């Protein structure tokens, strides 16, 4: 649709209301603010949901493998070296890591807390970037020392311990004696603390060497499972099929999607629902635009009649009011995108400022799992929001513009 210079001049002039038409200008301003806030809110919320999912995914897949191989015969997997060597040759497999995982009670002089032990080889620990870079105290070298462990920073705070102090691990699977089952207890030195940024791991995980874990859980040369890390998360299905076909029927294979399906599905459902709910803000702003344009058409009835008698066509009148309404929607959308992107880029600083202002924790790590508020802008989603906002703005202008074009000049000037 091509607009002439005369149509553009009238369209923008009608948006600048004179003193007696000030209410129309106020409605146009509120329509603009509604669309701007709707677009900005949609971009911010979708970006936060994307960032939340991506951060959780990076933490979950940083500490857990894409695939887990377990034994059908019990909790102990023996003779795993041959399986690990075979699986590591598959295309897309980056690392196959033997693992011992078990629940314990951790006791210190000051407190006692439940925790999860993870026993891995020191060389495998060095291959896990998320663990190497997340050490807050201690060094990587301390992990290879006998009876030395690394614990989560939050867990260390709960226990009131620091690097170099000793803690006691108590296993629920104790030693059987003539007098009953005695809990298995062993003292270990805290070699350092780590913080991966996910509360569940920082407050409940302990890493020790595989040899120490085998001794503590009385597993001899066995492990609980093999963790398989892939180059890309989307290769899970193809690699999982290869593993099932090659290693035989005596093993169970679980992928990260099945292990965390309920969690990530809940995030996806919440994300979709939030998108639908927040879209209503733009819809309400569009309805506000309709009412404002109808009032504008009513106030400009005499001007429309004069233009029609001077030779203006219905199409010209239609395009003038289409441009008046669409300019509000397009301008509001542009400013909404700018506000949304700036907000996303500074969201953690804004959260810290609001926390200081309110004097309360607005993003508790205990509830939301992450210690920082993440935001990841998806360009495709931003384009989709922009298209939707502009489309709704154009749709909102159709009926008022159609009414203006159908206005009869004779009826409009009869009582003037």
C-alpha positions as CSV (number, residue, x, y, z in Angstrom):
1,X,0.0,0.0,0.0
2,X,1.5,3.3,-1.1
3,X,0.7,6.5,0.9
4,X,1.0,9.9,-0.7
5,X,2.6,12.9,1.0
6,X,-0.8,14.5,1.6
7,X,-2.1,11.3,3.3
8,X,1.0,11.1,5.5
9,X,0.7,14.7,6.5
10,X,-2.9,14.4,7.5
11,X,-2.4,11.1,9.3
12,X,0.3,12.5,11.6
13,X,-1.5,15.8,12.1
14,X,-4.6,14.0,13.4
15,X,-2.5,12.3,16.1
16,X,-1.4,15.8,17.4
17,X,-4.7,16.8,19.0
18,X,-5.6,20.4,19.6
19,X,-6.9,21.6,23.0
20,X,-10.5,20.5,22.6
21,X,-9.4,17.1,21.3
22,X,-6.9,16.4,24.0
23,X,-8.7,13.3,25.2
24,X,-8.1,11.6,21.8
25,X,-4.4,12.3,22.2
26,X,-4.4,10.8,25.7
27,X,-6.0,7.6,24.4
28,X,-3.4,7.4,21.6
29,X,-0.6,7.8,24.2
30,X,-2.0,5.0,26.3
31,X,-2.3,2.8,23.3
32,X,1.3,3.5,22.5
33,X,2.4,2.7,26.0
34,X,0.3,-0.5,26.1
35,X,1.9,-1.8,23.0
36,X,5.3,-0.8,24.1
37,X,5.0,-2.5,27.5
38,X,3.3,-5.6,26.0
39,X,6.2,-6.1,23.5
40,X,8.9,-5.4,26.1
41,X,7.3,-7.7,28.6
42,X,6.9,-10.5,26.1
43,X,10.6,-10.2,25.1
44,X,11.8,-10.0,28.7
45,X,9.7,-13.0,30.0
46,X,10.5,-15.2,27.0
47,X,14.2,-14.4,27.2
48,X,14.3,-15.1,31.0
49,X,12.5,-18.4,30.4
50,X,15.0,-19.3,27.6
51,X,17.9,-18.3,29.8
52,X,16.5,-20.3,32.7
53,X,16.1,-23.4,30.6
54,X,19.5,-23.0,29.0
55,X,21.3,-22.5,32.3
56,X,19.6,-25.5,33.9
57,X,20.4,-27.5,30.8
58,X,24.1,-26.5,30.9
59,X,24.3,-27.3,34.6
60,X,22.5,-30.6,34.4
61,X,24.5,-31.8,31.3
62,X,27.6,-30.3,32.8
63,X,27.5,-32.5,35.8
64,X,25.5,-35.4,34.4
65,X,26.1,-37.4,31.2
66,X,23.8,-37.4,28.2
67,X,23.5,-41.1,28.7
68,X,23.8,-43.4,31.7
69,X,24.5,-47.2,31.4
70,X,23.5,-49.3,34.4
71,X,23.5,-53.0,35.1
72,X,20.3,-55.1,35.1
73,X,21.8,-57.5,37.7
74,X,22.0,-55.0,40.6
75,X,23.5,-51.8,41.8
76,X,27.1,-52.7,40.9
77,X,28.5,-52.6,37.3
78,X,31.6,-54.8,37.0
79,X,33.9,-55.2,34.0
80,X,33.1,-51.8,32.7
81,X,36.4,-51.0,31.0
82,X,35.6,-53.1,27.9
83,X,32.1,-51.4,27.6
84,X,33.6,-48.0,28.1
85,X,36.2,-48.5,25.4
86,X,33.6,-49.9,23.0
87,X,31.1,-47.0,23.6
88,X,33.8,-44.3,23.3
89,X,34.4,-45.4,19.7
90,X,30.8,-44.4,18.6
91,X,30.5,-41.3,16.5
92,X,29.5,-38.2,18.6
93,X,30.8,-39.7,21.9
94,X,33.1,-37.2,23.7
95,X,33.7,-38.9,27.0
96,X,32.8,-42.2,28.8
97,X,33.3,-41.8,32.5
98,X,32.9,-44.5,35.2
99,X,31.0,-43.2,38.2
100,X,30.0,-44.2,41.7
101,X,27.0,-42.4,43.1
102,X,25.5,-42.9,46.6
103,X,23.7,-41.1,49.3
104,X,25.4,-40.3,52.6
105,X,25.0,-38.3,55.8
106,X,27.7,-35.7,56.2
107,X,28.7,-34.7,59.8
108,X,30.9,-32.0,61.0
109,X,31.5,-30.5,64.5
110,X,28.8,-27.9,63.9
111,X,26.1,-29.7,61.8
112,X,25.0,-32.7,59.8
113,X,23.5,-32.7,56.3
114,X,22.4,-35.3,53.7
115,X,24.4,-35.3,50.5
116,X,25.2,-37.3,47.4
117,X,28.7,-38.8,46.8
118,X,30.1,-38.9,43.3
119,X,33.2,-40.8,42.8
120,X,35.1,-40.2,39.6
121,X,38.7,-40.6,38.4
122,X,41.0,-37.5,38.9
123,X,41.8,-37.5,35.2
124,X,38.0,-37.4,34.4
125,X,37.6,-34.6,36.8
126,X,40.1,-32.5,34.8
127,X,38.1,-33.1,31.7
128,X,34.9,-31.6,33.2
129,X,35.3,-27.9,32.6
130,X,32.3,-26.9,34.7
131,X,34.0,-28.5,37.7
132,X,37.5,-27.2,37.1
133,X,36.3,-23.6,36.6
134,X,33.8,-23.6,39.5
135,X,36.3,-24.2,42.4
136,X,36.0,-21.4,44.9
137,X,38.6,-22.6,47.4
138,X,41.3,-25.2,47.1
139,X,43.0,-26.5,43.9
140,X,42.4,-29.2,41.4
141,X,45.5,-31.1,42.5
142,X,44.0,-31.7,46.0
143,X,41.3,-33.9,44.4
144,X,43.9,-36.6,43.6
145,X,45.1,-36.8,47.2
146,X,43.9,-39.9,49.2
147,X,40.8,-39.3,51.4
148,X,40.4,-35.8,50.2
149,X,37.0,-34.5,48.9
150,X,35.5,-31.5,47.2
151,X,32.1,-30.3,48.5
152,X,29.6,-27.7,47.3
153,X,30.0,-24.2,48.6
154,X,26.4,-24.1,50.0
155,X,26.9,-27.5,51.7
156,X,30.1,-26.2,53.3
157,X,28.3,-23.2,54.7
158,X,25.6,-25.4,56.1
159,X,28.2,-27.6,57.8
160,X,30.3,-24.7,58.8
161,X,33.5,-26.1,57.4
162,X,36.4,-24.7,55.3
163,X,39.2,-26.2,53.1
164,X,41.6,-28.2,55.2
165,X,39.0,-29.3,57.9
166,X,37.7,-32.8,58.3
167,X,34.2,-34.1,58.0
168,X,32.7,-37.6,58.6
169,X,30.7,-39.5,55.9
170,X,28.1,-42.0,57.2
171,X,26.7,-44.5,54.7
172,X,23.2,-45.9,55.2
173,X,24.5,-49.3,53.9
174,X,26.5,-50.4,56.9
175,X,28.7,-53.3,57.8
176,X,26.8,-56.5,58.9
177,X,28.1,-57.9,62.2
178,X,26.9,-60.4,64.8
179,X,25.2,-57.5,66.6
180,X,23.4,-56.1,63.6
181,X,24.2,-53.6,60.9
182,X,26.7,-50.9,61.9
183,X,26.7,-47.7,59.8
184,X,29.9,-47.3,57.8
185,X,31.7,-44.1,58.8
186,X,34.9,-42.6,57.5
187,X,36.6,-39.2,58.0
188,X,37.8,-37.1,55.0
189,X,39.6,-33.9,54.5
190,X,37.9,-31.0,52.7
191,X,40.3,-30.2,49.8
192,X,38.2,-27.4,48.5
193,X,34.7,-26.1,47.6
194,X,32.9,-25.6,44.3
195,X,30.0,-23.5,43.1
196,X,28.4,-24.4,39.7
197,X,25.6,-21.9,40.1
198,X,22.8,-24.4,40.7
199,X,21.7,-24.6,44.3
200,X,20.7,-28.3,44.2
201,X,24.3,-29.3,43.3
202,X,26.1,-26.7,45.4
203,X,24.1,-27.7,48.5
204,X,24.1,-31.5,48.1
205,X,27.0,-32.8,46.1
206,X,30.4,-34.2,47.2
207,X,33.1,-35.3,44.8
208,X,35.8,-37.8,45.7
209,X,38.2,-40.0,43.7
210,X,36.9,-43.3,42.3
211,X,39.3,-45.4,44.4
212,X,38.1,-43.7,47.7
213,X,34.5,-44.2,46.7
214,X,35.0,-47.9,45.9
215,X,36.6,-48.4,49.3
216,X,33.9,-46.4,51.1
217,X,31.0,-48.2,49.5
218,X,32.8,-51.6,49.5
219,X,32.5,-52.0,45.7
220,X,35.9,-53.5,45.1
221,X,36.5,-52.8,41.4
222,X,32.8,-52.1,40.5
223,X,31.0,-48.9,39.8
224,X,27.3,-47.8,39.8
225,X,27.1,-46.7,36.2
226,X,28.9,-45.3,33.2
227,X,28.2,-41.7,32.1
228,X,28.4,-40.9,28.4
229,X,29.0,-37.4,27.3
230,X,28.2,-36.4,23.7
231,X,29.3,-33.6,21.4
232,X,25.7,-32.3,21.1
233,X,22.6,-33.0,23.2
234,X,20.5,-33.6,20.0
235,X,22.5,-36.7,19.2
236,X,21.1,-38.6,22.2
237,X,18.6,-40.7,20.3
238,X,20.9,-41.9,17.6
239,X,23.8,-42.8,20.0
240,X,21.4,-44.4,22.5
241,X,20.1,-46.7,19.8
242,X,23.7,-47.7,18.9
243,X,24.5,-48.4,22.6
244,X,21.5,-50.5,23.1
245,X,22.3,-52.6,20.0
246,X,26.0,-53.1,20.7
247,X,26.3,-53.7,24.5
248,X,23.7,-56.4,24.8
249,X,20.6,-57.0,26.9
250,X,22.3,-57.1,30.4
251,X,22.3,-53.3,30.7
252,X,19.9,-50.4,31.1
253,X,20.4,-47.2,29.2
254,X,18.8,-43.9,30.3
255,X,19.1,-40.6,28.6
256,X,19.0,-37.1,30.2
257,X,15.6,-36.4,28.6
258,X,14.0,-39.3,30.3
259,X,15.8,-38.6,33.6
260,X,14.7,-34.9,33.6
261,X,11.5,-35.1,31.4
262,X,9.0,-33.9,34.0
263,X,11.2,-30.9,35.0
264,X,11.9,-29.6,31.5
265,X,8.4,-30.3,30.3
266,X,7.0,-28.2,33.2
267,X,9.3,-25.4,32.1
268,X,8.1,-25.6,28.5
269,X,4.5,-25.6,29.5
270,X,5.0,-22.6,31.7
271,X,6.8,-20.8,28.9
272,X,3.9,-21.4,26.5
273,X,1.3,-20.3,29.0
274,X,3.2,-17.2,29.9
275,X,3.5,-16.3,26.2
276,X,-0.3,-16.6,25.7
277,X,-1.1,-14.6,28.9
278,X,1.3,-11.8,28.1
279,X,0.1,-11.6,24.5
280,X,-3.2,-10.4,26.0
281,X,-1.4,-7.1,27.0
282,X,-0.9,-6.3,23.3
283,X,-4.5,-7.4,22.5
284,X,-5.8,-5.1,25.2
285,X,-3.7,-2.2,23.8
286,X,-5.1,-3.0,20.3
287,X,-8.6,-2.7,21.6
288,X,-7.7,0.6,23.3
289,X,-6.4,1.7,19.9
290,X,-9.7,0.8,18.3
291,X,-11.7,2.9,20.7
292,X,-9.3,5.8,20.3
293,X,-9.5,5.8,16.5
294,X,-13.3,5.5,16.6
295,X,-13.4,8.7,18.8
296,X,-10.9,10.3,16.4
297,X,-13.2,9.5,13.4
298,X,-16.1,10.9,15.3
299,X,-14.3,14.2,16.1
300,X,-13.0,14.5,12.5
301,X,-16.4,13.9,10.9
302,X,-16.6,17.5,9.5
303,X,-13.0,17.4,8.2
304,X,-13.7,14.1,6.4
305,X,-16.8,15.5,4.8
306,X,-15.0,18.6,3.6
307,X,-12.2,16.4,2.2
308,X,-14.7,14.2,0.4
309,X,-16.5,17.3,-1.2
310,X,-13.1,18.5,-2.3
311,X,-12.5,15.3,-4.2
312,X,-10.8,12.9,-1.7
313,X,-11.7,9.3,-2.4
314,X,-12.8,6.7,0.1
315,X,-9.5,5.0,-0.4
316,X,-7.6,8.2,0.6
317,X,-9.7,8.5,3.8
318,X,-9.2,4.8,4.6
319,X,-5.4,5.1,4.2
320,X,-5.2,8.3,6.3
321,X,-6.7,6.6,9.3
322,X,-4.9,3.3,8.7
323,X,-1.7,5.2,8.8
324,X,-2.7,7.0,12.0
325,X,-3.4,3.8,13.8
326,X,-0.5,1.8,12.3
327,X,2.0,4.5,13.3
328,X,1.0,4.1,16.9
329,X,1.5,0.3,16.7
330,X,4.8,0.4,14.8
331,X,6.3,3.1,17.0
332,X,5.2,1.3,20.2
333,X,6.6,-2.0,18.9
334,X,10.0,-0.4,18.1
335,X,10.3,1.2,21.5
336,X,9.1,-2.0,23.1
337,X,11.8,-4.0,21.4
338,X,14.5,-1.4,22.5
339,X,13.2,-1.4,26.1
340,X,13.0,-5.2,26.2
341,X,16.5,-5.8,24.8
342,X,18.1,-3.2,27.2
343,X,16.3,-4.7,30.1
344,X,17.5,-8.2,29.2
345,X,21.0,-7.0,28.8
346,X,21.0,-5.5,32.3
347,X,18.6,-7.9,34.1
348,X,20.9,-9.1,36.8
349,X,21.9,-5.5,37.7
350,X,18.2,-4.5,37.8
351,X,17.4,-7.5,40.0
352,X,20.2,-6.5,42.5
353,X,18.9,-2.9,42.5
354,X,15.3,-4.0,43.2
355,X,16.5,-6.4,45.9
356,X,18.3,-3.6,47.7
357,X,15.3,-1.3,47.3
358,X,12.8,-3.9,48.6
359,X,15.1,-5.4,51.2
360,X,14.2,-8.9,50.2
361,X,15.5,-11.8,48.0
362,X,13.6,-11.6,44.7
363,X,15.2,-14.7,43.2
364,X,15.9,-17.2,45.9
365,X,18.4,-19.9,44.8
366,X,16.6,-22.4,47.0
367,X,13.4,-22.0,45.0
368,X,14.7,-21.3,41.5
369,X,17.8,-23.5,41.6
370,X,20.0,-20.9,40.0
371,X,22.0,-18.2,41.9
372,X,21.7,-15.6,39.1
373,X,18.8,-14.4,36.9
374,X,19.6,-15.5,33.4
375,X,18.2,-14.0,30.1
376,X,18.9,-15.3,26.6
377,X,17.4,-13.4,23.7
378,X,16.2,-15.6,20.8
379,X,16.2,-13.5,17.6
380,X,13.5,-15.7,16.1
381,X,11.1,-15.0,19.0
382,X,11.8,-11.3,18.9
383,X,10.9,-11.2,15.2
384,X,7.8,-13.2,15.9
385,X,6.7,-10.8,18.7
386,X,7.3,-7.8,16.4
387,X,5.3,-9.3,13.5
388,X,2.4,-10.2,15.9
389,X,2.3,-6.8,17.4
390,X,2.4,-5.0,14.1
391,X,-0.2,-7.3,12.7
392,X,-2.6,-6.8,15.6
393,X,-2.0,-3.0,15.2
394,X,-3.0,-3.1,11.6
395,X,-6.1,-5.3,12.3
396,X,-7.2,-2.8,15.0
397,X,-7.2,0.1,12.6
398,X,-9.3,-1.6,9.9
399,X,-12.8,-1.1,11.4
400,X,-12.3,2.6,12.4
401,X,-10.7,3.4,9.0
402,X,-13.6,1.6,7.2
403,X,-16.1,3.7,9.2
404,X,-14.3,6.9,8.2
405,X,-14.3,5.9,4.5
406,X,-18.0,5.2,4.6
407,X,-18.9,8.5,6.2
408,X,-21.6,10.3,4.2
409,X,-20.5,14.0,3.6
410,X,-24.1,15.2,3.5
411,X,-25.0,13.7,6.8
412,X,-21.8,14.9,8.4
413,X,-22.3,18.6,7.3
414,X,-26.1,18.7,7.8
415,X,-26.0,20.2,11.3
416,X,-22.7,22.1,10.9
